[in-house]
């Protein structure tokens, strides 16, 4: 499997991830010519970017992708209606991740049973299985990162 990541546009605020992002159309065109299935994954504010790429890809007529939103912006209805779309948030002992409430408004909603209970570790548990309540700051979310493949379905 090949994974290609795009960095979050550093000047874009979390509330408007697409402000300085202008690559959705070109990424969508690449997906359209790829004969295999693609996995579009966004985490937190990055979900807005993954959703935008998925929308552009769908508008070009391709459906050879699965969209996975990890505790972030909810995909539009036309994306939620696609069979491979999943929306994830995390919980542990009744404590919910950052965007749990807004994420659960779809039948595509899945809950990851995390092993941490602090706000930021819960949020990052969808990406990093090594996240720890001992390092509960937002800046520590990718510390000793080991990808959470459970939420990716791989």
C-alpha positions in Angstrom: 0.0 0.0 0.0 1.2 3.5 -0.8 0.3 6.4 1.4 0.7 10.0 0.3 0.2 12.8 2.8 -0.3 16.4 2.3 0.6 18.8 5.1 -2.0 21.0 6.6 -1.7 24.5 5.1 0.2 26.3 7.9 -1.5 29.6 7.5 -5.0 28.1 7.5 -7.0 28.4 10.7 -8.6 25.3 12.2 -12.0 26.9 11.5 -11.2 27.4 7.8 -8.8 24.7 6.6 -9.5 25.4 3.0 -8.4 29.1 3.2 -4.9 28.4 1.9 -5.4 25.0 0.4 -5.8 24.9 -3.4 -4.8 21.3 -4.3 -8.2 19.5 -4.2 -8.8 19.6 -7.9 -5.3 18.3 -8.8 -5.5 15.5 -6.2 -9.0 14.6 -7.5 -7.7 14.3 -11.0 -4.9 11.9 -9.9 -7.5 9.8 -8.0 -9.7 9.6 -11.1 -6.9 8.1 -13.3 -5.8 5.7 -10.6 -7.2 2.2 -11.4 -7.1 1.1 -7.8 -9.1 2.2 -4.8 -7.9 5.2 -2.8 -8.3 6.0 0.8 -9.0 9.6 1.7 -8.4 10.3 5.4 -8.7 13.5 7.3 -8.2 14.1 11.0 -9.7 17.0 12.9 -9.6 20.1 10.6 -7.9 18.1 8.0 -11.3 16.4 7.4 -12.4 19.5 5.6 -9.6 19.0 3.1 -10.3 15.3 2.7 -14.0 16.1 2.2 -13.2 18.7 -0.4 -10.9 16.3 -2.3 -13.6 13.6 -2.2 -16.3 16.1 -3.4 -14.1 17.1 -6.3 -13.3 13.5 -7.1 -17.0 12.6 -7.1 -17.8 15.6 -9.3 -15.3 14.2 -11.8 -17.3 11.0 -11.9 -15.0 8.7 -9.9 -16.1 6.7 -6.9 -12.9 4.6 -6.5 -12.2 6.0 -3.0 -13.2 5.5 0.6 -13.5 8.6 2.8 -12.7 8.4 6.4 -13.3 11.4 8.7 -11.5 11.1 12.0 -13.1 13.4 14.7 -13.4 16.4 12.5 -15.6 18.1 9.9 -18.6 15.9 8.9 -18.7 15.0 5.2 -21.6 16.4 3.0 -24.7 14.1 2.5 -23.6 13.1 -1.0 -20.3 11.8 0.5 -22.0 10.2 3.5 -24.2 8.3 1.1 -21.2 6.5 -0.5 -20.7 3.0 0.8 -17.1 3.4 1.9 -17.5 6.5 3.9 -16.9 6.3 7.7 -16.9 8.9 10.5 -15.0 8.1 13.7 -14.7 9.6 17.1 -13.3 8.2 20.3 -14.5 7.5 23.8 -13.2 6.1 27.0 -15.2 5.5 30.2 -17.9 7.9 29.2 -15.5 10.7 28.1 -15.8 11.7 24.4 -13.2 13.1 22.0 -13.2 16.7 20.8 -15.7 16.4 17.9 -17.8 13.5 19.1 -21.1 15.3 19.4 -21.0 16.8 15.9 -19.7 13.5 14.4 -22.4 11.3 15.7 -25.1 12.8 13.6 -24.8 10.2 10.9 -25.4 6.4 10.5 -21.8 6.2 9.3 -20.6 7.0 12.8 -18.2 4.6 14.5 -16.7 4.8 18.0 -13.1 4.0 18.7 -12.7 2.6 22.2 -9.6 4.5 23.4 -7.4 3.8 26.4 -7.0 7.5 27.3 -9.5 10.0 28.8 -8.0 13.4 28.5 -9.4 15.7 25.7 -6.4 15.9 23.4 -5.2 12.3 23.8 -8.7 11.1 23.0 -8.7 13.3 19.9 -5.3 12.0 18.7 -6.1 8.3 19.6 -7.8 8.0 16.2 -4.4 8.6 14.6 -1.9 7.4 17.1 -2.3 4.3 19.2 0.7 5.4 21.4 -1.0 8.6 22.6 -0.9 9.0 26.3 -2.7 10.9 29.1 0.8 11.5 30.5 1.4 13.8 27.5 -2.0 15.4 27.2 -1.2 18.6 25.3 -2.2 19.2 21.7 1.4 19.4 20.7 2.0 15.9 21.9 -0.6 14.2 19.8 1.8 12.6 17.4 4.5 11.7 20.0 5.9 8.2 19.3 3.3 7.9 16.5 2.1 4.5 15.6 -0.8 4.7 13.1 -4.2 3.5 14.3 -5.1 1.1 11.5 -8.3 -0.1 13.1 -10.1 3.1 12.1 -8.7 2.9 8.6 -10.2 -0.6 8.1 -6.8 -2.1 7.2 
